[in-house]
Amino acid sequence: MADAIRCALFTPISTHQMGNGLAHRARFWHEVLTGFGPVRTVVIPLAGTPPTSDPNGIAETIVTLTAAEPSTAHLPDRARLAPEHTGRLWQTGRETFDLVVVLRAYCAPFAFGAVAGTDAVVVVDLDDDDAAFLDDAGDHEEAARYRALTAEIERRTERVVSVTGFGTTSAIANSVETSTARAAARVPGRRVVMVGNFGYPPNVDGARWFIDEVLPLVGDDLEFVVAGPGSERFEPFGVGYAADLAALYAAADAAVVPLRSGSGSRIKAIEAFAAGVAVVGTTVGLSGLDVRPGVDCLVADEPAAFATALSELLDEPDRALQLATAALADVVPRYTRQLVAERATQLLQRCIAHPAQRVLVRAAGLDISAVSDLVVTDTVSMTTHRLGAWEAALFVMADGTSTLTEISDELAEIRGSSLDMVTQVTATAAALTRAGLVHTIRR
């Protein structure tokens, strides 16, 4: 591209937090955006505490959060900590961006405020299907809030993506580097690993289910290792954060992904495949991945069946090697960092080259009154705005049906043609957007 594009990544977790699938995805998007131009990484710490060191060489801006406000009760719990008006306040006096990627639905409100009044192309990566996950967990009220937020995101952004491409989202899979080579001369044993972030409840539940229900059926001579942040809770199996996953997998005879809930695409499974380790997982644990049960991996959902599948790999090293080799040849190539990054880059390029037509619409949550001027109160941020004639006219015409060009043409007919009409309307619309009174949506 001839001119550098100013990019921003809004993420709920620091890209520095190794051993975390969400941080892995944040680093992926940062790498993709660097292909377009300079990137500002903005951490809205809704999914982890930002580290004090910078091991990846990625400078990050950390947003300070405050307590959730009662007026944001319509938002999911995490989104309530960073609603749209806080993004508008944060952006005041800062640089603008041309291309913005937002990671996770609950960061989108803040990001909308941060780019208010600009022409930024915004892409939101939902990552998981939060609503489906919460419905499965029985939290239907929070699921409904996520569905409402997702619908708003779809109206206000250029593209919505996810790991699996569920619903109307575009699929951008999780990815792995393929440089790790498994030691061919290793002597087979009975070492089994589970890797994950154990701040994530489905990982905790899966590990506990495996330890309590499956492990006793496999045999006393099995060496089970649980690795990742928070794994220390599983004494004596937990080893905590593993700085060298390559060494961990090189010493393993099999990897397990025993999840019983959750959504998305398991980076832990892809990493095991890429390391040449045979995998046993549940249907949920391997969901979202293009695998062939019995060819690339083994799948079982009941404790006895899971124990039988795992014993098969440990007792028959040739069978384990057969599965691992098939996965390395047929599964991993679909999830390489280079391939997935190319797809993500092409998606962003299309968004920039062919943006959707936008119409102006009044924001929700406004109280409107008129005496001599139009007075509008934002009940969320509790700010009141007295609109002048130009602002009031544009605010009234922002009914979700007309583009800025169409509004300019209509005002020109009413007030008389003016060469500066488009400039005036554009500037006024930007001011109203920065104030949180209007925003643009897809036509």
C-alpha positions as CSV (number, residue, x, y, z in Angstrom):
1,M,0.0,0.0,0.0
2,A,1.3,3.4,-1.0
3,D,0.4,5.3,2.2
4,A,0.7,3.9,5.7
5,I,-2.7,3.3,7.4
6,R,-3.0,4.3,11.0
7,C,-4.2,1.2,12.9
8,A,-5.5,0.4,16.3
9,L,-6.2,-2.8,18.1
10,F,-8.6,-2.7,21.1
11,T,-8.1,-5.8,23.2
12,P,-9.4,-6.9,26.6
13,I,-6.1,-8.7,27.4
14,S,-2.5,-7.8,27.0
15,T,-0.7,-9.4,24.1
16,H,2.1,-10.2,26.6
17,Q,0.2,-12.8,28.6
18,M,1.7,-16.1,27.2
19,G,-0.2,-19.3,27.8
20,N,-3.6,-17.6,27.1
21,G,-5.6,-18.3,23.9
22,L,-7.1,-14.8,23.9
23,A,-3.7,-13.1,24.2
24,H,-2.5,-15.4,21.4
25,R,-5.3,-14.0,19.2
26,A,-4.5,-10.4,20.2
27,R,-0.9,-10.9,19.1
28,F,-2.2,-12.4,15.8
29,W,-4.2,-9.3,15.1
30,H,-1.4,-7.0,16.0
31,E,0.9,-8.8,13.6
32,V,-1.7,-8.6,10.8
33,L,-2.3,-4.9,11.4
34,T,1.5,-4.1,11.2
35,G,1.2,-5.0,7.6
36,F,-1.0,-2.0,7.0
37,G,0.9,0.7,9.0
38,P,1.7,1.8,12.6
39,V,-0.4,0.2,15.3
40,R,-1.6,1.5,18.6
41,T,-2.5,-1.4,20.9
42,V,-5.1,-0.3,23.5
43,V,-5.7,-2.7,26.4
44,I,-9.1,-2.5,28.1
45,P,-8.3,-4.9,30.9
46,L,-11.6,-6.8,31.0
47,A,-10.0,-10.2,30.8
48,G,-6.8,-10.1,32.7
49,T,-4.3,-7.9,34.6
50,P,-1.8,-6.1,32.3
51,P,1.8,-7.2,32.9
52,T,4.5,-4.7,33.9
53,S,7.1,-6.1,31.5
54,D,7.1,-6.0,27.7
55,P,8.5,-9.3,26.5
56,N,7.0,-9.1,23.0
57,G,8.2,-5.6,22.2
58,I,4.7,-4.4,21.7
59,A,4.0,-1.0,23.4
60,E,0.6,-0.9,24.9
61,T,-1.8,1.8,26.1
62,I,-3.6,0.6,29.2
63,V,-7.1,2.0,29.8
64,T,-8.1,2.7,33.4
65,L,-11.5,1.3,34.3
66,T,-14.1,2.4,36.9
67,A,-17.0,0.7,38.5
68,A,-20.0,-0.3,36.3
69,E,-22.8,2.3,36.1
70,P,-26.5,1.4,36.7
71,S,-27.4,3.1,33.4
72,T,-25.4,0.5,31.5
73,A,-27.4,-2.5,32.8
74,H,-28.5,-3.3,29.3
75,L,-24.9,-4.3,28.4
76,P,-23.1,-7.6,29.3
77,D,-21.3,-7.4,32.6
78,R,-17.9,-6.9,31.3
79,A,-19.0,-4.3,28.8
80,R,-20.5,-2.3,31.6
81,L,-17.0,-1.5,32.8
82,A,-16.1,0.2,29.5
83,P,-19.3,1.7,27.9
84,E,-19.3,3.9,24.9
85,H,-19.2,7.3,26.6
86,T,-15.9,6.2,28.4
87,G,-14.4,5.6,25.0
88,R,-15.4,9.1,23.9
89,L,-13.8,10.5,27.0
90,W,-10.6,8.5,26.5
91,Q,-10.3,9.6,22.9
92,T,-10.4,13.3,23.6
93,G,-7.2,14.9,22.2
94,R,-5.8,11.6,20.9
95,E,-4.9,10.6,17.4
96,T,-7.5,9.2,15.0
97,F,-7.3,5.9,13.1
98,D,-8.0,4.6,9.7
99,L,-8.4,0.9,10.5
100,V,-9.5,-0.6,13.8
101,V,-9.8,-4.2,15.0
102,V,-11.7,-4.8,18.2
103,L,-11.2,-8.1,20.0
104,R,-14.3,-9.5,21.8
105,A,-17.8,-8.1,21.8
106,Y,-17.6,-6.6,25.3
107,C,-14.8,-4.2,24.1
108,A,-16.9,-2.9,21.2
109,P,-18.9,-0.2,23.1
110,F,-15.6,1.5,24.3
111,A,-14.1,1.2,20.8
112,F,-17.2,2.8,19.3
113,G,-16.8,5.8,21.5
114,A,-13.1,5.9,20.9
115,V,-13.6,6.3,17.1
116,A,-16.7,8.4,17.2
117,G,-16.8,11.2,14.7
118,T,-14.1,9.6,12.5
119,D,-14.1,7.6,9.3
120,A,-12.3,4.6,10.8
121,V,-13.1,1.2,9.3
122,V,-14.0,-1.0,12.2
123,V,-13.9,-4.8,12.3
124,V,-15.0,-6.6,15.5
125,D,-13.7,-10.1,16.3
126,L,-16.2,-11.8,18.6
127,D,-13.9,-14.7,19.0
128,D,-16.4,-17.0,20.7
129,D,-20.2,-17.2,20.5
130,D,-20.8,-15.7,23.9
131,A,-24.6,-16.0,23.8
132,A,-24.5,-19.7,22.9
133,F,-21.9,-20.3,25.7
134,L,-24.1,-18.5,28.3
135,D,-27.3,-20.2,27.2
136,D,-25.5,-23.6,27.6
137,A,-24.5,-22.5,31.1
138,G,-28.1,-21.5,32.0
139,D,-27.4,-17.7,32.1
140,H,-30.1,-16.7,29.7
141,E,-30.3,-13.1,30.8
142,E,-26.7,-12.4,30.1
143,A,-27.0,-14.4,26.8
144,A,-29.8,-12.1,25.7
145,R,-27.6,-9.0,26.5
146,Y,-24.8,-10.5,24.3
147,R,-27.3,-11.1,21.5
148,A,-28.5,-7.5,21.7
149,L,-24.9,-6.2,21.7
150,T,-23.9,-8.4,18.8
151,A,-26.9,-7.1,16.8
152,E,-25.7,-3.6,17.5
153,I,-22.1,-4.5,16.5
154,E,-23.3,-5.9,13.2
155,R,-25.1,-2.6,12.4
156,R,-22.3,-0.4,13.3
157,T,-19.1,-2.1,12.0
158,E,-17.7,-3.0,8.6
159,R,-17.3,-6.7,9.3
160,V,-17.9,-9.1,12.3
161,V,-15.6,-12.1,12.5
162,S,-15.2,-15.1,14.8
163,V,-13.0,-18.2,15.2
164,T,-15.5,-20.5,13.7
165,G,-17.6,-18.3,11.4
166,F,-20.8,-19.0,13.3
167,G,-24.0,-17.2,12.2
168,T,-23.3,-14.3,9.9
169,T,-19.7,-13.8,11.1
170,S,-16.7,-14.3,8.8
171,A,-14.3,-17.1,9.9
172,I,-10.8,-16.2,10.9
173,A,-9.5,-19.4,12.6
174,N,-6.9,-19.6,15.4
175,S,-3.5,-20.3,14.1
176,V,-0.1,-21.8,15.0
177,E,3.5,-21.6,14.1
178,T,4.7,-24.8,12.5
179,S,8.4,-24.6,13.3
180,T,8.3,-27.0,16.2
181,A,9.6,-30.4,15.2
182,R,9.0,-33.5,17.3
183,A,12.0,-35.6,18.3
184,A,11.7,-38.7,16.0
185,A,14.0,-40.9,18.2
186,R,12.0,-40.3,21.4
187,V,11.3,-43.5,23.4
188,P,7.5,-43.9,23.9
189,G,6.2,-43.8,27.4
190,R,2.9,-42.9,29.2
191,R,3.1,-39.1,29.6
192,V,-0.1,-37.2,28.9
193,V,-0.4,-33.4,28.9
194,M,-3.3,-30.9,29.1
195,V,-2.5,-27.3,28.3
196,G,-4.7,-24.3,28.9
197,N,-5.6,-21.2,30.7
198,F,-7.2,-22.3,34.0
199,G,-8.7,-19.0,34.6
200,Y,-11.3,-20.1,32.0
201,P,-14.0,-22.2,33.8
202,P,-14.5,-24.8,31.0
203,N,-10.8,-25.7,31.2
204,V,-11.1,-26.1,35.0
205,D,-14.2,-28.2,34.7
206,G,-12.5,-30.4,31.9
207,A,-9.3,-31.0,33.9
208,R,-11.3,-31.9,37.0
209,W,-13.5,-34.3,35.0
210,F,-10.5,-36.0,33.5
211,I,-8.7,-36.3,36.9
212,D,-11.7,-37.5,38.8
213,E,-13.5,-39.6,36.2
214,V,-11.1,-40.7,33.5
215,L,-7.6,-41.0,35.1
216,P,-8.6,-43.8,37.5
217,L,-9.7,-45.9,34.5
218,V,-6.4,-45.6,32.7
219,G,-3.9,-47.0,35.2
220,D,-1.5,-45.9,38.0
221,D,1.5,-45.7,35.7
222,L,0.3,-42.8,33.7
223,E,2.1,-39.5,34.2
224,F,-0.4,-36.6,33.8
225,V,0.8,-33.0,33.5
226,V,-1.5,-30.0,33.6
227,A,0.2,-26.9,32.3
228,G,-0.8,-23.2,32.0
229,P,-1.8,-20.3,34.2
230,G,-3.8,-21.5,37.2
231,S,-2.9,-25.1,36.7
232,E,-1.2,-25.2,40.1
233,R,-4.7,-25.9,41.7
234,F,-4.5,-29.5,40.3
235,E,-1.9,-30.9,42.7
236,P,0.1,-33.0,42.1
237,F,-0.4,-32.7,38.3
238,G,-0.3,-28.9,37.8
239,V,3.0,-27.3,36.9
240,G,1.8,-23.7,36.4
241,Y,2.7,-21.5,33.5
242,A,4.9,-23.4,31.0
243,A,7.4,-21.1,29.3
244,D,8.5,-23.7,26.8
245,L,5.6,-25.5,25.3
246,A,7.8,-27.1,22.7
247,A,9.7,-29.0,25.4
248,L,6.5,-30.0,27.1
249,Y,5.0,-31.5,23.9
250,A,8.3,-33.1,22.9
251,A,8.2,-35.1,26.1
252,A,4.5,-36.1,25.7
253,D,3.0,-39.3,24.4
254,A,-0.5,-37.8,24.0
255,A,-2.4,-34.6,24.7
256,V,-6.0,-34.4,26.0
257,V,-8.7,-31.8,25.4
258,P,-11.4,-33.0,27.8
259,L,-13.7,-30.0,27.7
260,R,-17.4,-30.4,28.3
261,S,-18.5,-26.8,27.7
262,G,-17.3,-23.7,25.9
263,S,-17.2,-22.5,22.3
264,G,-14.6,-21.4,19.8
265,S,-11.7,-23.3,18.3
266,R,-9.2,-24.9,20.7
267,I,-5.7,-23.4,20.3
268,K,-4.5,-26.1,22.7
269,A,-5.5,-28.8,20.2
270,I,-4.0,-27.1,17.2
271,E,-0.7,-26.6,19.1
272,A,-0.6,-30.3,20.0
273,F,-1.3,-31.3,16.4
274,A,1.5,-28.9,15.2
275,A,3.9,-30.5,17.7
276,G,3.2,-33.9,16.3
277,V,1.4,-35.2,19.4
278,A,-1.6,-37.5,19.2
279,V,-4.8,-36.0,20.6
280,V,-7.8,-37.4,22.5
281,G,-10.6,-34.9,23.0
282,T,-14.3,-34.6,23.7
283,T,-16.7,-33.4,21.0
284,V,-16.8,-30.0,22.6
285,G,-13.0,-30.0,23.1
286,L,-12.4,-30.4,19.4
287,S,-15.4,-28.4,18.2
288,G,-14.7,-25.7,15.6
289,L,-11.8,-27.7,14.1
290,D,-11.7,-29.4,10.8
291,V,-10.7,-32.8,12.0
292,R,-11.6,-36.5,11.1
293,P,-12.2,-38.5,14.3
294,G,-10.3,-41.8,14.1
295,V,-8.0,-40.5,11.4
296,D,-6.5,-37.3,12.9
297,C,-7.5,-37.7,16.5
298,L,-9.7,-39.8,18.8
299,V,-13.0,-38.4,20.2
300,A,-14.9,-39.7,23.2
301,D,-17.4,-38.0,25.6
302,E,-17.9,-40.6,28.4
303,P,-15.2,-41.4,31.0
304,A,-14.9,-45.1,30.0
305,A,-14.7,-44.4,26.3
306,F,-12.2,-41.5,26.8
307,A,-10.0,-43.8,29.0
308,T,-10.2,-46.5,26.3
309,A,-9.2,-44.1,23.6
310,L,-6.3,-42.8,25.6
311,S,-5.1,-46.2,26.5
312,E,-5.1,-47.2,22.9
313,L,-2.6,-44.4,22.1
314,L,-0.4,-45.2,25.1
315,D,-0.4,-48.9,24.5
316,E,0.1,-48.7,20.8
317,P,2.7,-46.1,19.9
318,D,2.4,-46.9,16.2
319,R,-1.3,-46.0,16.3
320,A,-0.5,-42.7,18.1
321,L,2.2,-41.9,15.5
322,Q,-0.3,-42.7,12.7
323,L,-2.8,-40.2,14.1
324,A,-0.2,-37.5,14.9
325,T,1.3,-37.9,11.4
326,A,-2.1,-37.6,9.7
327,A,-3.0,-34.5,11.8
328,L,0.3,-32.9,11.0
329,A,-0.1,-33.5,7.3
330,D,-3.8,-32.7,6.9
331,V,-5.1,-30.6,9.8
332,V,-2.2,-28.3,10.7
333,P,-1.7,-26.8,7.1
334,R,-5.2,-25.3,7.4
335,Y,-4.3,-23.4,10.6
336,T,-0.8,-22.1,9.9
337,R,0.0,-18.5,11.0
338,Q,0.9,-17.5,7.4
339,L,-2.2,-18.9,5.8
340,V,-4.7,-17.5,8.4
341,A,-2.9,-14.1,8.4
342,E,-3.2,-13.9,4.7
343,R,-7.0,-14.5,5.0
344,A,-7.3,-11.9,7.7
345,T,-5.3,-9.4,5.6
346,Q,-7.5,-10.0,2.6
347,L,-10.6,-9.5,4.7
348,L,-9.3,-6.1,6.0
349,Q,-8.2,-5.0,2.5
350,R,-11.8,-5.7,1.2
351,C,-13.2,-3.7,4.1
352,I,-11.0,-0.7,3.3
353,A,-11.6,-0.9,-0.5
354,H,-15.3,-1.5,-0.4
355,P,-16.8,0.0,2.7
356,A,-20.6,-0.4,3.3
357,Q,-22.8,2.5,2.6
358,R,-23.7,4.2,5.9
359,V,-26.7,6.1,7.2
360,L,-27.0,8.4,10.2
361,V,-29.2,7.4,13.1
362,R,-29.9,9.0,16.5
363,A,-28.4,7.1,19.5
364,A,-30.5,5.2,22.0
365,G,-31.0,6.4,25.6
366,L,-31.6,10.1,24.8
367,D,-34.2,12.4,26.4
368,I,-35.2,15.1,24.0
369,S,-37.0,18.4,24.8
370,A,-37.4,21.7,23.0
371,V,-38.2,25.2,24.1
372,S,-36.4,27.6,21.8
373,D,-33.5,25.3,21.2
374,L,-33.4,21.5,21.0
375,V,-32.1,20.1,24.3
376,V,-30.8,16.5,24.4
377,T,-29.7,14.5,27.5
378,D,-27.7,11.4,27.2
379,T,-29.1,9.3,30.1
380,V,-26.1,7.0,30.2
381,S,-23.3,9.5,30.5
382,M,-25.7,12.1,32.1
383,T,-24.6,14.9,29.8
384,T,-26.9,17.5,28.4
385,H,-26.5,19.2,25.0
386,R,-28.2,22.3,23.7
387,L,-28.3,22.1,19.9
388,G,-28.0,25.0,17.6
389,A,-30.1,25.3,14.4
390,W,-27.7,23.3,12.2
391,E,-27.1,20.6,14.8
392,A,-30.9,20.3,15.5
393,A,-31.7,20.0,11.9
394,L,-29.2,17.2,11.3
395,F,-30.2,15.5,14.6
396,V,-33.8,15.4,13.5
397,M,-32.9,14.1,10.0
398,A,-30.8,11.2,11.5
399,D,-33.6,8.7,11.3
400,G,-31.5,5.7,10.0
401,T,-32.6,6.1,6.4
402,S,-30.3,8.8,4.9
403,T,-26.6,9.0,4.2
404,L,-24.7,12.2,4.8
405,T,-24.8,13.0,1.1
406,E,-28.6,12.5,1.0
407,I,-29.0,14.8,4.0
408,S,-26.8,17.4,2.4
409,D,-28.9,17.3,-0.7
410,E,-32.1,17.7,1.2
411,L,-30.8,20.6,3.3
412,A,-29.5,22.3,0.1
413,E,-33.1,22.2,-1.3
414,I,-34.5,23.6,1.9
415,R,-31.8,26.3,2.6
416,G,-30.6,26.9,-0.9
417,S,-27.7,25.3,-2.7
418,S,-24.2,25.9,-1.1
419,L,-20.8,24.6,-2.1
420,D,-20.0,24.2,1.5
421,M,-23.1,22.2,2.4
422,V,-21.4,18.8,2.4
423,T,-18.5,20.1,4.4
424,Q,-20.9,21.8,6.9
425,V,-23.0,18.6,7.3
426,T,-20.0,16.4,7.6
427,A,-18.4,18.5,10.3
428,T,-21.7,18.8,12.2
429,A,-22.3,15.0,12.0
430,A,-18.8,14.4,13.4
431,A,-19.5,16.7,16.3
432,L,-22.8,15.1,17.1
433,T,-21.1,11.6,16.9
434,R,-18.3,12.6,19.2
435,A,-21.0,13.8,21.6
436,G,-22.6,10.4,21.5
437,L,-25.9,11.8,20.0
438,V,-25.8,10.0,16.6
439,H,-23.8,7.3,15.0
440,T,-23.7,5.6,11.6
441,I,-25.0,2.1,10.8
442,R,-25.1,-0.1,7.7
443,R,-27.8,0.7,5.2
